[in-house]
Amino acid sequence: MKKTVALSIFLFWGFITILFAFGTIKGSGDSNAVTGIGLSSQNTQIPSEQGTVNSIAGDVPGAFLDKKIIALHAREDDCWVIIGGKVYNVTSYLPLHPGGVATILEACGGDATNGFNTKGYETKPQEHSKFAHTLLSSFYVGDIGVALPPSQAQGGGNTSTKPLSVSNPTAQETPTNNNNQAYPQTFNGVASGDTVKSSASLRVRATPSTSGNQVGTVSSGTTGTVTGAPVYADGYWWVSVDFGGGMKGWSVQDYITSASANISTNTTTTTTTTSTPPPTGGYTAATVAQHSTASDCWLIISGNVYDLTQYIPFHPGGQSQITQYCGADGTAGFNNRGGTGSHSTSAQNQLANYLLGAFSTTTPPPSSDTTPPTVSITSPSDGSTISGTVTVSATASDASGILNVVFKVDGMSVKTDTSVPYNTSIDTATYSNASHTITATASDIAGNTQTATITVTVNNQSTPPPTGGYTAATVAQHSTASDCWLIISGNVYDLTQYIPFHPGGQNPITSRCGTDGTTFFNTNGGGGHNHSTSARSQLAGYLLGPLSTDGGGATQCTAFTYSSWGTCQPDGTQTRTVLTSSPSGCTGGSPITTQSCTYTPPPETPQTYTVDVNSSGDFSQTSLTLNVGDSIKFVYTNPGDEVDIRFTPTTISSLKLDGEYTQGTRTFSTAGTWTFKVKDKNGNTGTVAVQ
């Protein structure tokens, strides 16, 4: 089956440009350009995050979205689609689609609901993930048949409605590279306390959102003070600025810059010239190593250095697949996609958006300081048992000065501390109850390093066993993904925290929460293989205690064998019986003997309907409703001249009856509507509807 449109919003090593409002809107120095709806004649105005507004030609105060309008957005540089009755502008996403531009392009200007819901596979439909649905919502324009709200379409013009037309895009919401591919906005670097100024007439909002209430407008050149950290929302970085005189709120960073920055403006863009040169000596391994946390993450990949900090929260494979390489060489991890294959060409292209520069292997001038710093972990102590939230502290010293101290747990970076006291907090609840290694690596100014290592045991089992111990009945009360206990080989384990990290996916565990998973674990999911020694060691970290017998002293049954499931009943259930139970001599337990099923009623027996016809061409019945497979038997009641019964359309063959052949049957094997009449007779006409 031909693969149809697959809006696979599933990115690897790429970042989605979030669009907002109607079409693609980005302000320039004095005006905005709108990719979307354009009208002719008088003016209808759409405000932007820039204080001044642009007019789009037209006579209506609100523009309606209908299929005729969507059909006009059918180009690669202007692509709208309908999914589930909602309209999305996916123009900027086309070059980021892992399956290529073509699979989306053929749906531009039309309805892509089926392609999105089936992921393009008609014979074996696949569902998009919740992550994909969340990303899709960021491209939302509006609902079919709904007008733009007055806040988005206001201004002059009368109320007469005229046909809508589409204007070509003249500006983009996000910057583009030389291949005209959109890449995400980056924050311009202003920080809390900085003095800034507006580079255009600029709106100020109560909240960091294009739908936030408008506090007011400041004119170009107005200065103010940044009062908080930036926020990314609705496709923009927002900055909280106090412009004075009660004018305080959130504005888009595109029109805010440091009061001392050099601003260059033309008719289409406003650009802040803030380029950061490579560090002295280039992007060396030592330089990359200084950016080793999730909040500041540089990687070396195939001889280049990339800053992937902004992309980490959006990685479909999970953040840890990137953060484990922060400050180091991630070439192997990227080239084999974490051991699961290779990244697509699209992912390789997207990676280029995060390029800082070429990796430098140039050896810096030799330093006279070749003595490594001293470092030690002062808390917790080596060999100790820890629980809850723990502060890890270290001391470091060196004659040339300490550059930083990097803390890691089991080889994963936790924090890079650049000032005393050197410490970090660890929530031990995020680690298994087992032995873990904590390191603190100190680097001095000359590039020398030294590492201190301790081993601790995490034990967060402070809750005593329930009264009566861990019985099967108690385990059965913990049967959800958010509270998941399992019985394995006579012991009870709480695997709730481990579920997201299971290499075989969450379902093999969550489908057995509250039950005995011994057989499944010992056969490695039914594959006939044992779990590794490492896996069994990991399991020990989640032990609650041994399985207990019930209150009467008898052992509760924890495992069962069953008969086959019975026939699905009209109430949507089917049952089975318990054949054996274990351990031997057990009683009770929670066997599963009923489950839901989809009831399919037996097919109806095809019916045959009789219609009499006389020599005048009149039928005894002229209106019939049949099901597919039903038949009509025509009976010639007073045979005379031949009667020739003709059907329209002619997919049903004609039937001739006379004194010798007085009966004939026609079967309707497809749905549809037919008329029937005797040729060359003035009799009545019959109609049959087949459903």
C-alpha positions as CSV (number, residue, x, y, z in Angstrom):
1,M,0.0,0.0,0.0
2,K,1.4,3.4,-1.0
3,K,2.6,5.4,2.0
4,T,0.5,8.5,2.4
5,V,1.2,11.7,4.3
6,A,3.1,11.1,7.5
7,L,3.4,14.1,9.7
8,S,5.9,12.3,11.8
9,I,6.6,15.0,14.4
10,F,9.4,13.0,15.9
11,L,12.8,14.9,15.8
12,F,16.3,13.6,16.5
13,W,18.9,16.3,17.3
14,G,16.7,19.0,16.0
15,F,14.7,21.8,17.6
16,I,11.2,22.8,16.6
17,T,10.5,26.4,15.7
18,I,7.3,27.3,17.5
19,L,4.9,29.4,15.5
20,F,2.2,31.6,16.9
21,A,-0.9,33.6,15.9
22,F,-2.2,33.4,12.3
23,G,0.4,32.5,9.7
24,T,4.1,33.4,10.2
25,I,4.5,36.8,11.8
26,K,7.8,38.5,12.6
27,G,8.3,42.2,13.2
28,S,10.8,44.3,11.5
29,G,12.1,47.7,12.3
30,D,9.0,49.6,11.2
31,S,6.6,47.0,10.0
32,N,5.5,43.4,10.0
33,A,5.0,41.0,7.2
34,V,2.2,38.5,7.4
35,T,2.3,35.0,5.8
36,G,-1.3,33.9,5.7
37,I,-4.5,35.8,4.8
38,G,-4.6,38.8,2.5
39,L,-7.6,40.7,1.2
40,S,-8.2,43.4,-1.3
41,S,-9.6,46.9,-1.1
42,Q,-9.8,48.6,2.3
43,N,-7.7,47.9,5.4
44,T,-8.0,45.3,8.1
45,Q,-5.3,45.5,10.7
46,I,-3.5,42.7,12.6
47,P,-1.4,43.8,15.6
48,S,2.0,42.2,16.2
49,E,4.2,42.0,19.2
50,Q,5.8,45.1,17.8
51,G,3.7,48.1,18.9
52,T,3.0,49.4,15.4
53,V,0.6,47.4,13.2
54,N,0.5,46.4,9.6
55,S,-2.6,46.3,7.5
56,I,-3.7,43.4,5.4
57,A,-5.9,44.4,2.5
58,G,-9.6,43.7,2.9
59,D,-13.1,44.7,3.8
60,V,-13.9,42.3,6.7
61,P,-13.1,42.9,10.4
62,G,-12.6,39.1,10.9
63,A,-11.3,36.5,8.4
64,F,-12.9,33.1,8.3
65,L,-10.9,29.9,7.8
66,D,-12.5,27.6,5.3
67,K,-11.2,24.9,2.9
68,K,-11.0,27.4,0.0
69,I,-8.6,29.5,2.0
70,I,-6.5,26.5,3.2
71,A,-6.2,25.3,-0.4
72,L,-4.4,28.5,-1.2
73,H,-1.6,27.6,1.2
74,A,-0.3,24.7,-0.8
75,R,3.3,25.6,-1.5
76,E,6.6,24.5,0.2
77,D,7.1,28.1,1.4
78,D,3.5,28.4,2.6
79,C,2.0,25.1,3.8
80,W,-1.2,24.8,5.9
81,V,-2.9,21.5,6.6
82,I,-6.2,20.5,8.3
83,I,-6.0,17.8,11.0
84,G,-9.1,16.9,12.9
85,G,-11.0,20.1,11.9
86,K,-8.1,22.3,13.1
87,V,-5.7,24.3,10.9
88,Y,-2.0,24.1,11.3
89,N,0.8,26.2,9.6
90,V,3.6,23.6,9.2
91,T,5.7,25.7,6.8
92,S,8.8,25.9,9.1
93,Y,8.6,22.2,10.0
94,L,8.9,20.9,6.4
95,P,12.7,21.0,6.3
96,L,12.9,19.4,9.8
97,H,10.7,16.4,9.0
98,P,12.7,13.2,9.4
99,G,10.7,11.5,6.5
100,G,11.5,14.3,4.1
101,V,9.6,17.3,2.7
102,A,7.6,15.3,0.1
103,T,5.5,13.3,2.6
104,I,4.0,16.5,4.0
105,L,4.1,18.6,0.9
106,E,1.5,16.5,-0.9
107,A,-1.0,17.4,1.8
108,C,-0.3,21.2,1.9
109,G,-3.5,23.0,1.3
110,G,-5.7,20.0,2.2
111,D,-6.9,17.6,4.9
112,A,-4.1,15.5,6.4
113,T,-6.1,14.0,9.2
114,N,-5.9,10.4,7.9
115,G,-2.2,10.6,7.2
116,F,-1.4,12.0,10.6
117,N,-3.7,9.5,12.5
118,T,-2.2,6.5,10.7
119,K,1.3,7.8,10.4
120,G,1.0,7.2,6.7
121,Y,0.4,3.5,7.0
122,E,-3.0,2.5,5.7
123,T,-2.8,-1.3,6.2
124,K,-1.2,-1.2,9.6
125,P,-1.9,2.3,11.1
126,Q,0.5,3.6,13.7
127,E,-0.3,6.2,16.4
128,H,1.8,9.3,16.9
129,S,3.1,9.8,20.5
130,K,1.8,12.3,23.0
131,F,5.0,14.2,22.4
132,A,4.1,14.5,18.7
133,H,0.6,15.7,19.5
134,T,2.0,18.3,21.9
135,L,4.4,19.6,19.2
136,L,1.6,19.7,16.6
137,S,-0.4,22.0,18.9
138,S,2.4,24.6,18.6
139,F,1.6,25.1,14.9
140,Y,-2.1,25.7,15.5
141,V,-3.7,28.5,13.5
142,G,-7.5,28.1,14.2
143,D,-10.5,25.9,13.6
144,I,-12.2,25.4,10.3
145,G,-15.2,27.8,9.9
146,V,-14.1,30.0,12.8
147,A,-13.3,33.7,12.4
148,L,-10.1,35.3,13.7
149,P,-11.0,36.9,17.1
150,P,-11.3,40.7,17.0
151,S,-8.0,41.0,18.9
152,Q,-6.3,39.5,15.9
153,A,-8.4,41.2,13.1
154,Q,-9.3,44.8,13.9
155,G,-9.3,48.1,12.2
156,G,-11.0,49.9,9.3
157,G,-13.1,48.6,6.4
158,N,-16.8,47.9,6.1
159,T,-18.6,44.7,6.9
160,S,-19.1,43.4,3.4
161,T,-17.4,40.0,2.7
162,K,-15.1,39.6,-0.3
163,P,-13.1,36.6,-1.5
164,L,-9.9,36.0,0.4
165,S,-6.5,35.7,-1.3
166,V,-3.1,34.8,0.0
167,S,0.0,37.1,0.0
168,N,3.5,35.7,-0.5
169,P,5.7,35.6,2.6
170,T,8.0,38.6,3.0
171,A,9.4,37.9,6.4
172,Q,10.0,34.9,8.6
173,E,9.3,34.4,12.3
174,T,12.7,32.8,12.9
175,P,16.2,33.4,11.4
176,T,17.3,31.1,8.6
177,N,20.5,29.6,7.5
178,N,22.0,29.7,4.0
179,N,19.7,26.8,2.9
180,N,16.6,28.8,3.9
181,Q,15.9,26.3,6.7
182,A,14.3,27.6,9.8
183,Y,16.2,27.2,13.1
184,P,15.1,28.1,16.6
185,Q,15.5,31.6,18.1
186,T,18.3,32.0,20.5
187,F,18.2,34.2,23.5
188,N,20.0,37.5,22.9
189,G,21.9,37.4,26.3
190,V,20.4,40.3,28.3
191,A,20.2,39.4,32.0
192,S,18.5,40.6,35.1
193,G,19.7,44.0,36.1
194,D,20.8,45.0,32.5
195,T,19.8,48.3,31.1
196,V,18.0,47.8,27.8
197,K,16.1,49.8,25.2
198,S,13.4,49.1,22.6
199,S,14.4,49.1,19.0
200,A,10.9,49.7,17.8
201,S,7.4,50.7,19.0
202,L,6.9,47.8,21.4
203,R,4.0,46.1,23.2
204,V,4.3,45.3,26.9
205,R,2.2,42.4,28.2
206,A,1.2,41.3,31.7
207,T,2.4,37.7,31.1
208,P,5.0,36.2,28.7
209,S,2.5,35.1,26.0
210,T,1.1,36.5,22.8
211,S,-2.3,36.1,24.4
212,G,-1.3,38.0,27.6
213,N,-3.2,41.2,28.6
214,Q,-1.5,44.2,27.1
215,V,-0.2,46.6,29.7
216,G,0.7,49.3,27.2
217,T,3.1,50.3,24.4
218,V,6.6,52.0,24.6
219,S,8.1,53.9,21.7
220,S,11.3,53.0,20.0
221,G,14.4,53.9,22.0
222,T,12.7,53.7,25.4
223,T,15.1,52.4,28.1
224,G,14.3,50.1,31.0
225,T,15.8,47.6,33.4
226,V,15.5,43.8,33.1
227,T,13.8,42.4,36.2
228,G,14.0,38.7,35.8
229,A,15.1,35.6,33.8
230,P,13.9,35.1,30.2
231,V,11.0,32.8,29.4
232,Y,10.4,31.0,26.1
233,A,6.7,30.8,25.1
234,D,4.6,31.0,21.9
235,G,7.7,30.8,19.7
236,Y,9.5,33.8,21.3
237,W,12.0,34.6,24.1
238,W,10.2,37.1,26.5
239,V,12.1,39.5,28.7
240,S,10.6,41.1,31.8
241,V,11.4,44.9,31.7
242,D,10.6,47.8,33.9
243,F,10.4,50.8,31.6
244,G,9.5,53.1,34.5
245,G,6.3,55.2,35.1
246,G,4.3,52.0,35.9
247,M,5.1,50.5,32.5
248,K,6.4,47.1,33.6
249,G,5.8,43.7,32.0
250,W,6.9,41.2,29.3
251,S,8.1,42.0,25.8
252,V,9.5,40.0,22.9
253,Q,13.4,40.0,22.8
254,D,13.4,40.7,19.1
255,Y,12.9,44.4,19.8
256,I,15.0,44.6,23.0
257,T,18.7,45.0,23.2
258,S,21.4,46.2,25.6
259,A,21.4,50.0,25.7
260,S,25.0,49.9,24.5
261,A,24.6,47.3,21.7
262,N,25.0,48.1,18.1
263,I,21.7,47.8,16.2
264,S,21.5,47.6,12.4
265,T,18.1,47.9,10.8
266,N,16.7,47.5,7.3
267,T,13.2,47.3,5.8
268,T,12.7,43.6,6.7
269,T,14.7,42.7,9.8
270,T,16.0,44.1,13.1
271,T,19.3,42.4,14.0
272,T,21.4,42.7,17.1
273,T,25.0,42.1,16.2
274,T,26.2,40.0,19.1
275,S,28.6,37.4,17.8
276,T,30.7,35.4,20.2
277,P,34.2,34.6,18.9
278,P,35.7,31.1,19.5
279,P,37.6,30.9,22.8
280,T,41.3,31.5,22.7
281,G,43.0,28.5,21.3
282,G,39.8,27.3,19.6
283,Y,37.3,24.7,20.7
284,T,39.6,22.3,22.5
285,A,38.7,19.3,24.6
286,A,39.6,21.2,27.7
287,T,37.2,24.0,26.7
288,V,34.4,21.6,25.9
289,A,34.9,19.9,29.3
290,Q,33.9,23.1,31.0
291,H,30.4,22.8,29.5
292,S,29.4,19.5,31.1
293,T,25.9,20.0,32.6
294,A,22.4,19.9,31.3
295,S,22.1,23.7,31.6
296,D,25.4,24.2,29.7
297,C,26.0,21.3,27.4
298,W,28.6,21.2,24.6
299,L,29.5,18.0,22.7
300,I,32.2,16.9,20.3
301,I,30.7,15.0,17.3
302,S,32.8,13.9,14.3
303,G,35.4,16.7,14.7
304,N,33.0,19.6,15.4
305,V,31.7,21.2,18.6
306,Y,28.0,21.7,19.2
307,D,26.0,23.5,21.9
308,L,23.0,21.3,22.5
309,T,21.7,22.9,25.7
310,Q,18.5,24.2,24.2
311,Y,17.7,20.9,22.5
312,I,18.0,18.6,25.5
313,P,14.4,19.0,26.7
314,F,13.0,18.1,23.3
315,H,15.1,15.0,22.6
316,P,12.6,12.1,21.9
317,G,15.0,9.6,23.2
318,G,15.2,11.2,26.6
319,Q,17.5,13.9,28.1
320,S,20.0,11.4,29.5
321,Q,21.0,10.2,26.0
322,I,22.5,13.7,25.5
323,T,23.5,14.8,29.1
324,Q,25.7,11.7,29.6
325,Y,28.0,13.2,26.9
326,C,27.9,16.8,28.0
327,G,31.5,18.2,28.0
328,A,32.8,15.1,26.2
329,D,33.0,13.4,22.8
330,G,29.6,12.1,21.8
331,T,30.6,10.9,18.3
332,A,30.0,7.2,19.0
333,G,26.7,7.8,20.7
334,F,25.4,10.0,17.9
335,N,26.6,7.8,15.0
336,N,24.9,4.6,16.4
337,R,21.9,6.5,17.9
338,G,22.6,5.3,21.4
339,G,23.1,1.8,20.2
340,T,19.8,1.5,18.3
341,G,21.0,2.3,14.7
342,S,22.0,5.4,12.9
343,H,20.5,8.9,12.7
344,S,18.7,10.0,9.6
345,T,20.0,12.5,7.0
346,S,17.5,14.9,8.3
347,A,18.8,14.6,11.9
348,Q,22.4,15.0,10.6
349,N,21.3,18.3,8.8
350,Q,19.5,19.5,12.0
351,L,22.6,19.0,14.0
352,A,24.3,21.7,12.0
353,N,22.0,24.3,13.6
354,Y,23.8,23.9,16.9
355,L,27.4,24.1,15.5
356,L,29.8,26.3,17.4
357,G,32.9,25.5,15.3
358,A,35.5,22.9,14.4
359,F,37.1,20.9,17.2
360,S,40.6,22.1,17.8
361,T,43.4,19.6,18.5
362,T,46.0,22.3,18.7
363,T,48.1,21.8,21.8
364,P,48.2,25.0,23.9
365,P,51.6,26.5,24.8
366,P,53.2,24.4,27.5
367,S,52.7,25.7,31.0
368,S,55.3,25.7,33.6
369,D,52.6,24.4,36.0
370,T,52.4,20.6,35.6
371,T,51.2,19.9,39.2
372,P,47.6,18.7,39.4
373,P,45.4,20.3,42.0
374,T,44.4,18.6,45.2
375,V,40.8,17.6,45.7
376,S,38.8,15.6,48.3
377,I,35.2,14.9,49.0
378,T,34.4,15.9,52.5
379,S,30.8,14.8,52.7
380,P,29.3,12.2,52.6
381,S,32.0,9.9,53.8
382,D,33.3,7.0,51.7
383,G,31.4,3.8,52.4
384,S,28.4,5.5,54.1
385,T,24.7,4.8,53.5
386,I,22.7,7.8,52.4
387,S,19.0,8.5,51.8
388,G,16.8,11.5,51.0
389,T,18.4,14.6,49.6
390,V,22.2,14.7,50.3
391,T,24.7,17.6,49.9
392,V,28.0,16.4,48.4
393,S,30.8,18.8,49.4
394,A,34.4,18.9,48.2
395,T,37.5,21.0,48.8
396,A,40.1,21.8,46.1
397,S,43.2,23.9,45.9
398,D,46.1,24.7,43.5
399,A,48.9,27.2,43.3
400,S,47.6,28.6,39.9
401,G,44.0,28.6,41.0
402,I,41.0,26.3,40.6
403,L,39.0,26.6,37.3
404,N,36.1,24.4,38.4
405,V,35.1,21.2,40.2
406,V,32.8,18.8,38.3
407,F,30.6,16.4,40.3
408,K,29.4,13.2,38.8
409,V,27.3,10.2,40.0
410,D,28.0,6.9,38.3
411,G,29.8,8.9,35.5
412,M,26.9,11.2,34.8
413,S,27.6,14.9,35.3
414,V,25.5,16.5,38.1
415,K,27.1,20.0,38.5
416,T,30.1,22.1,37.5
417,D,30.9,24.4,40.4
418,T,33.2,27.3,39.7
419,S,33.4,28.9,43.1
420,V,33.8,27.9,46.7
421,P,32.3,26.2,48.6
422,Y,32.3,23.4,46.0
423,N,29.1,21.4,46.5
424,T,26.0,20.0,44.9
425,S,22.7,18.4,46.1
426,I,21.7,14.9,45.1
427,D,18.1,13.5,45.4
428,T,18.9,9.9,46.2
429,A,15.2,8.9,45.5
430,T,16.2,9.2,41.8
431,Y,18.7,6.4,42.2
432,S,18.2,2.7,43.0
433,N,18.8,1.3,46.5
434,A,22.3,0.0,45.6
435,S,25.9,1.0,45.6
436,H,26.9,4.2,43.6
437,T,30.1,6.1,42.8
438,I,30.5,9.8,43.4
439,T,33.4,11.7,41.9
440,A,34.7,15.3,42.1
441,T,37.2,16.3,39.4
442,A,39.1,19.6,40.0
443,S,40.7,21.5,37.1
444,D,43.3,24.2,37.6
445,I,44.0,27.2,35.4
446,A,46.9,25.4,33.6
447,G,44.6,22.5,32.6
448,N,45.8,20.0,35.2
449,T,43.1,17.8,36.7
450,Q,42.7,15.5,39.7
451,T,39.7,13.3,40.7
452,A,38.5,12.2,44.2
453,T,36.2,9.2,44.4
454,I,33.9,7.7,47.0
455,T,31.4,4.9,47.1
456,V,28.1,5.2,48.9
457,T,25.0,3.0,49.3
458,V,21.6,4.4,48.7
459,N,18.9,3.1,51.0
460,N,15.5,4.8,51.0
461,Q,13.4,2.0,52.4
462,S,12.3,3.7,55.6
463,T,8.7,2.4,55.4
464,P,8.2,-0.7,57.5
465,P,6.5,-3.7,55.9
466,P,2.7,-3.6,56.1
467,T,0.9,-5.5,58.9
468,G,0.9,-9.2,58.0
469,G,3.9,-8.7,55.6
470,Y,4.0,-8.5,51.9
471,T,1.2,-10.8,50.9
472,A,-0.2,-11.3,47.4
473,A,-3.3,-9.3,48.4
474,T,-1.1,-6.4,49.5
475,V,0.9,-6.5,46.3
476,A,-2.4,-6.5,44.3
477,Q,-3.1,-3.0,45.8
478,H,-0.1,-1.6,43.9
479,S,-1.1,-2.3,40.4
480,T,-0.6,1.0,38.4
481,A,2.4,2.5,36.6
482,S,2.6,5.2,39.3
483,D,2.6,2.6,42.1
484,C,3.9,-0.7,40.8
485,W,4.9,-3.7,42.9
486,L,5.8,-7.1,41.5
487,I,6.4,-10.5,43.0
488,I,9.6,-12.2,41.5
489,S,10.9,-15.5,42.8
490,G,9.3,-15.2,46.3
491,N,10.3,-11.5,46.8
492,V,8.3,-8.3,46.5
493,Y,9.8,-5.4,44.5
494,D,8.7,-1.8,44.1
495,L,9.7,-1.0,40.4
496,T,7.8,2.3,40.1
497,Q,10.9,4.4,39.7
498,Y,12.6,2.0,37.3
499,I,9.7,1.8,34.8
500,P,10.9,4.8,32.7
501,F,14.4,3.3,32.4
502,H,13.5,-0.3,31.4
503,P,15.4,-1.0,28.2
504,G,12.5,-3.2,26.9
505,G,9.9,-0.4,27.3
506,Q,7.5,0.3,30.1
507,N,4.7,-2.1,29.1
508,P,6.4,-5.3,30.0
509,I,6.5,-4.1,33.6
510,T,3.3,-2.0,33.9
511,S,1.2,-4.8,32.4
512,R,2.1,-6.9,35.4
513,C,2.0,-4.4,38.2
514,G,0.3,-5.9,41.3
515,T,0.9,-9.6,40.2
516,D,3.6,-12.3,40.1
517,G,6.1,-11.6,37.3
518,T,8.5,-14.5,38.1
519,T,8.0,-16.4,34.9
520,F,8.2,-13.3,32.7
521,F,11.4,-12.1,34.4
522,N,13.1,-15.5,34.4
523,T,12.5,-15.9,30.6
524,N,13.4,-12.3,29.7
525,G,9.9,-11.4,28.6
526,G,9.1,-14.8,27.2
527,G,12.1,-14.8,24.9
528,G,13.5,-17.9,26.5
529,H,16.6,-16.1,27.9
530,N,17.6,-15.2,31.4
531,H,18.2,-11.7,32.5
532,S,21.9,-10.8,32.9
533,T,23.7,-10.8,36.2
534,S,23.8,-7.0,35.9
535,A,20.0,-6.9,35.6
536,R,19.5,-9.1,38.6
537,S,21.9,-6.9,40.6
538,Q,19.8,-3.9,39.6
539,L,16.6,-5.6,40.7
540,A,18.0,-6.0,44.2
541,G,18.0,-2.2,44.6
542,Y,14.2,-2.2,44.5
543,L,13.6,-5.0,47.0
544,L,10.8,-4.4,49.6
545,G,11.0,-7.8,51.3
546,P,10.0,-11.5,51.0
547,L,6.5,-12.5,50.0
548,S,4.5,-13.4,53.1
549,T,1.7,-16.0,53.7
550,D,-1.8,-14.8,54.5
551,G,-3.1,-14.2,58.0
552,G,-4.2,-17.9,58.5
553,G,-0.8,-19.3,57.9
554,A,-1.6,-20.7,54.5
555,T,0.5,-19.5,51.6
556,Q,-1.4,-17.4,49.1
557,C,-1.4,-18.4,45.5
558,T,0.7,-16.1,43.3
559,A,0.8,-17.9,40.0
560,F,-1.8,-19.6,37.9
561,T,-2.3,-21.5,34.7
562,Y,-5.5,-21.1,32.8
563,S,-7.8,-22.6,30.2
564,S,-8.2,-20.8,26.9
565,W,-10.4,-17.7,26.8
566,G,-14.1,-18.5,26.1
567,T,-16.2,-16.9,23.4
568,C,-16.8,-13.2,23.6
569,Q,-20.3,-12.5,24.9
570,P,-22.7,-9.8,23.9
571,D,-21.8,-7.9,27.1
572,G,-18.2,-7.5,25.9
573,T,-16.6,-10.0,28.3
574,Q,-15.0,-13.4,28.1
575,T,-14.0,-15.8,30.8
576,R,-11.5,-18.7,31.5
577,T,-10.9,-21.1,34.4
578,V,-8.0,-21.7,36.6
579,L,-6.3,-25.1,35.9
580,T,-3.4,-25.0,38.4
581,S,-2.1,-22.6,41.1
582,S,1.2,-22.3,42.9
583,P,3.0,-22.6,45.2
584,S,1.8,-26.0,46.1
585,G,-0.9,-26.0,48.8
586,C,-1.7,-22.3,48.4
587,T,-5.1,-20.7,48.7
588,G,-6.7,-17.6,47.5
589,G,-4.7,-15.2,45.4
590,S,-5.9,-13.0,42.6
591,P,-6.4,-15.1,39.4
592,I,-7.5,-13.2,36.3
593,T,-10.5,-15.1,35.0
594,T,-12.4,-12.3,33.2
595,Q,-11.4,-9.8,30.6
596,S,-12.9,-7.3,28.2
597,C,-13.4,-8.2,24.5
598,T,-14.9,-6.8,21.4
599,Y,-18.2,-8.6,20.6
600,T,-18.8,-9.2,16.9
601,P,-22.5,-10.1,16.2
602,P,-23.0,-13.0,13.8
603,P,-23.7,-11.9,10.2
604,E,-27.3,-11.6,9.1
605,T,-28.7,-14.2,6.8
606,P,-29.2,-12.7,3.3
607,Q,-32.9,-12.1,2.6
608,T,-34.9,-12.5,-0.6
609,Y,-37.8,-10.1,-1.3
610,T,-40.6,-11.0,-3.8
611,V,-41.9,-8.3,-6.3
612,D,-44.7,-9.2,-8.7
613,V,-44.9,-7.7,-12.1
614,N,-47.8,-7.9,-14.6
615,S,-47.9,-7.7,-18.4
616,S,-48.6,-3.9,-18.2
617,G,-45.2,-3.4,-16.6
618,D,-46.5,-2.5,-13.1
619,F,-44.7,-3.7,-10.0
620,S,-46.3,-4.7,-6.7
621,Q,-43.6,-2.8,-4.8
622,T,-41.8,0.3,-5.9
623,S,-39.7,1.1,-2.9
624,L,-37.4,-1.4,-1.3
625,T,-34.5,-1.1,1.2
626,L,-32.0,-4.0,1.2
627,N,-28.8,-5.0,2.9
628,V,-25.7,-6.0,0.8
629,G,-26.2,-9.6,-0.2
630,D,-30.0,-9.5,-0.3
631,S,-31.9,-10.4,-3.5
632,I,-35.2,-9.6,-5.3
633,K,-37.2,-12.3,-6.9
634,F,-39.4,-11.0,-9.7
635,V,-42.6,-13.1,-10.4
636,Y,-44.6,-12.6,-13.7
637,T,-48.2,-12.9,-12.3
638,N,-50.2,-13.0,-15.6
639,P,-47.9,-14.0,-18.3
640,G,-48.5,-12.5,-21.7
641,D,-46.0,-10.7,-23.8
642,E,-42.4,-10.8,-22.7
643,V,-41.4,-8.2,-20.1
644,D,-37.9,-6.9,-20.1
645,I,-36.9,-5.5,-16.7
646,R,-34.1,-3.0,-17.0
647,F,-31.9,-1.6,-14.1
648,T,-30.3,1.8,-13.8
649,P,-27.3,1.9,-13.3
650,T,-26.7,-1.2,-15.4
651,T,-24.4,-2.8,-12.9
652,I,-27.4,-5.1,-12.3
653,S,-28.2,-7.1,-15.5
654,S,-31.6,-7.0,-17.1
655,L,-34.1,-9.7,-16.5
656,K,-36.6,-11.1,-19.2
657,L,-39.7,-13.0,-18.1
658,D,-42.4,-14.6,-20.3
659,G,-44.9,-17.5,-20.2
660,E,-42.2,-20.1,-19.9
661,Y,-39.8,-18.2,-17.6
662,T,-42.1,-16.6,-15.0
663,Q,-39.5,-16.0,-12.2
664,G,-36.1,-14.5,-12.0
665,T,-33.7,-13.3,-9.2
666,R,-31.2,-10.5,-9.0
667,T,-28.7,-10.3,-6.1
668,F,-27.2,-6.9,-4.9
669,S,-23.6,-7.5,-3.7
670,T,-22.7,-3.8,-3.3
671,A,-24.3,-0.8,-1.7
672,G,-26.0,1.8,-3.8
673,T,-29.3,2.8,-5.3
674,W,-30.9,1.4,-8.5
675,T,-34.2,2.0,-10.3
676,F,-36.0,-0.7,-12.3
677,K,-38.7,-0.5,-15.0
678,V,-40.1,-2.7,-17.8
679,K,-38.8,-1.6,-21.2
680,D,-41.4,-0.3,-23.7
681,K,-44.2,-0.5,-21.1
682,N,-46.0,2.3,-19.4
683,G,-45.9,0.7,-16.0
684,N,-44.5,2.2,-12.8
685,T,-40.9,2.5,-11.8
686,G,-39.4,0.9,-8.7
687,T,-36.4,2.0,-6.6
688,V,-34.1,-0.2,-4.4
689,A,-31.6,1.2,-1.9
690,V,-28.9,-1.2,-0.8
691,Q,-27.0,-0.4,2.4
